[in-house]
């Protein structure tokens, strides 16, 4: 019997990609993402090695399963997003239903407007999310709603080789809201200076955010 080999798709930092599978399902890859696809006569299996992907699953007799970290998500005719990061795996559901299991435990069924965060060694936590926000990154913009500056910077840094650093822990705790173009680091830093007490300094391949009152005269 011929051994099946996975098909691998990869995006680089700042790159996005869309493609259609043999069954008609659509996959949208976000920045810095790798996914392996292995279809057999029994199942449609995918492995999100790293990064983030949005899945639009076509109906079919074979189960559609996505492995990410220690989680497995089974789709039931649906649109959902999986983001694999250091602190765990987030599965967010826009349409339909999915079943999420962690380390082969009893699955949790998600409904539209719900997300599950599966951290290593902890049971998945289910919370609500605005379905319109799921996959918003496809538009090339990032929306922040009262998040810390540290969280916003970490998200922005996913999309560019020029990294933003925060020099002051107190500054990192400041909260921001707004919609910003992904990958536009200098424009983001400039916009921050309009409503936070900071200045941005360009240093080689990075931008350092400094409290305005901490900058030497």
C-alpha positions in Angstrom: 0.0 0.0 0.0 1.3 3.4 -1.0 2.1 5.6 2.0 0.2 8.8 2.2 2.3 12.0 2.6 0.9 15.2 4.0 0.7 18.3 1.9 2.4 21.2 3.6 1.5 24.9 3.3 3.6 27.7 4.9 3.4 31.5 5.1 6.2 33.8 6.1 6.0 36.8 8.5 3.6 39.3 7.0 2.2 36.9 4.4 -1.3 35.5 4.2 -2.5 32.7 1.9 -5.8 31.1 0.8 -6.4 27.8 -0.9 -9.1 25.3 -1.7 -8.8 21.6 -0.7 -9.9 18.7 -2.9 -13.2 18.4 -1.0 -14.1 22.0 -1.6 -13.1 23.3 1.9 -11.3 26.6 2.1 -8.3 27.4 4.3 -7.0 30.9 5.1 -3.5 31.0 6.6 -2.4 34.0 8.7 1.1 35.3 9.1 4.0 32.9 10.0 1.9 29.7 9.8 2.5 26.1 8.9 -0.1 23.5 8.3 0.0 19.8 7.2 -2.9 18.3 5.3 -3.5 14.5 5.0 -6.7 13.3 3.4 -7.5 9.5 3.3 -10.5 7.5 2.4 -11.5 7.5 6.1 -10.9 11.1 7.3 -9.8 14.6 6.4 -6.9 15.3 8.9 -5.0 18.5 9.3 -2.2 19.5 11.7 -1.7 23.1 12.5 2.0 23.1 13.3 2.2 26.8 14.1 0.4 30.1 13.6 -3.3 30.7 12.8 -5.8 29.5 10.2 -9.4 30.0 9.4 -11.3 26.9 8.1 -14.4 26.9 6.0 -15.4 23.3 6.0 -17.4 21.7 3.1 -19.9 19.0 4.1 -18.9 15.4 3.5 -19.1 11.9 4.8 -15.5 11.9 6.1 -14.8 13.7 9.4 -12.8 16.9 9.2 -10.3 17.0 12.1 -7.6 19.6 13.0 -4.9 18.8 15.5 -3.1 21.8 17.2 -0.8 21.2 20.2 -2.6 18.8 22.5 -6.0 19.6 21.1 -8.2 18.0 18.4 -11.1 19.9 16.8 -13.8 18.1 14.8 -15.9 20.2 12.5 -19.6 19.7 12.0 -20.1 21.8 8.8 -18.7 25.1 10.0 -16.4 28.1 9.9 -13.8 28.3 12.7 -10.4 29.8 13.5 -7.5 28.1 15.4 -4.6 30.1 16.8 -1.7 28.1 18.2 0.5 30.2 20.5 3.0 29.6 23.3 0.4 29.9 26.1 -2.1 27.5 24.5 -4.5 26.9 21.6 -7.5 29.1 20.9 -10.4 27.7 18.9 -13.1 30.3 17.9 -16.3 29.4 16.2 -18.1 31.7 13.7 -20.7 29.3 12.2 -21.9 25.8 12.7 -20.5 23.7 15.5 -17.2 22.0 16.5 -16.2 19.5 19.1 -12.9 20.2 20.9 -11.0 17.7 23.0 -7.7 18.1 24.8 -5.4 15.1 25.4 -8.1 12.8 24.2 -10.5 13.8 27.0 -14.3 14.1 26.5 -15.0 16.7 23.8 -16.6 20.1 24.5 -19.1 21.3 21.9 -18.8 24.9 20.8 -21.6 27.0 19.4 -21.3 30.2 17.2 -19.9 33.1 19.2 -17.9 30.8 21.6 -14.2 30.2 21.9 -12.2 27.7 23.8 -8.7 28.4 25.2 -6.8 25.2 25.9 -3.7 25.7 28.0 -1.2 22.9 28.8 -2.3 20.9 31.8 -5.6 22.8 32.2 -9.1 22.0 31.0 -10.3 24.2 28.1 -11.9 27.5 29.1 -15.0 28.5 27.1 -15.9 32.2 26.7 -18.0 34.3 24.4 -16.6 36.2 21.4 -18.2 38.5 18.8 -18.4 36.2 15.7 -17.6 39.3 13.5 -14.1 39.4 15.1 -13.3 35.8 14.1 -11.0 35.9 11.1 -10.9 39.7 11.0 -7.2 39.4 10.3 -8.1 38.5 6.7 -8.8 42.2 6.1 -5.2 43.1 6.9 -6.3 45.0 10.0 -6.1 44.3 13.7 -8.8 45.5 16.1 -8.0 46.1 19.8 -10.7 46.7 22.4 -9.4 47.9 25.7 -6.3 45.6 25.7 -3.0 46.3 27.3 -0.3 47.9 25.2 1.8 44.8 25.8 -0.9 42.6 24.3 -1.3 44.9 21.3 2.4 45.1 20.6 2.7 41.3 20.9 0.0 40.9 18.2 1.5 43.6 16.0 4.9 42.0 16.2 3.5 38.8 14.6 3.2 40.6 11.2 6.5 42.3 10.7 10.3 41.7 11.0 10.6 45.1 12.6 9.8 44.4 16.2 8.3 46.9 18.7 9.7 46.9 22.3 8.3 48.6 25.4 10.9 50.1 27.6 8.8 50.6 30.7 6.5 48.0 32.5 4.1 50.8 33.5 3.8 51.8 29.9 3.1 48.2 29.0 0.1 48.2 31.3 -1.6 51.1 29.5 -4.8 50.2 27.7 -5.7 51.0 24.1 -8.5 50.5 21.6 -8.5 51.0 17.9 -8.1 49.4 14.4 -4.6 49.4 12.9 -3.1 48.0 9.7 -1.2 44.8 10.3 2.5 45.0 9.7 2.7 48.8 9.7 4.9 49.1 12.7 6.0 52.7 12.3 2.4 54.0 11.7 1.2 52.1 14.8 4.0 53.6 16.9 3.2 57.0 15.6 -0.5 56.6 16.3 0.2 55.5 19.9 2.0 58.8 20.5 -1.3 60.7 19.8 -3.1 59.4 22.9 -0.5 57.7 25.2 2.4 59.4 27.0 5.1 57.9 24.9 7.7 58.5 22.2 9.0 56.0 19.7 12.7 55.7 19.0 14.0 53.8 15.9 16.9 51.6 16.6 18.2 49.4 13.8 15.6 46.7 13.2 13.3 47.6 16.1 11.2 50.4 17.5 11.4 51.2 21.3 8.5 52.8 23.0 9.6 55.1 25.9 7.5 57.1 28.4 7.5 60.7 27.3 8.5 61.9 30.8 11.4 59.3 30.9 13.2 60.6 27.9 16.4 62.6 28.7 16.4 66.3 27.8 
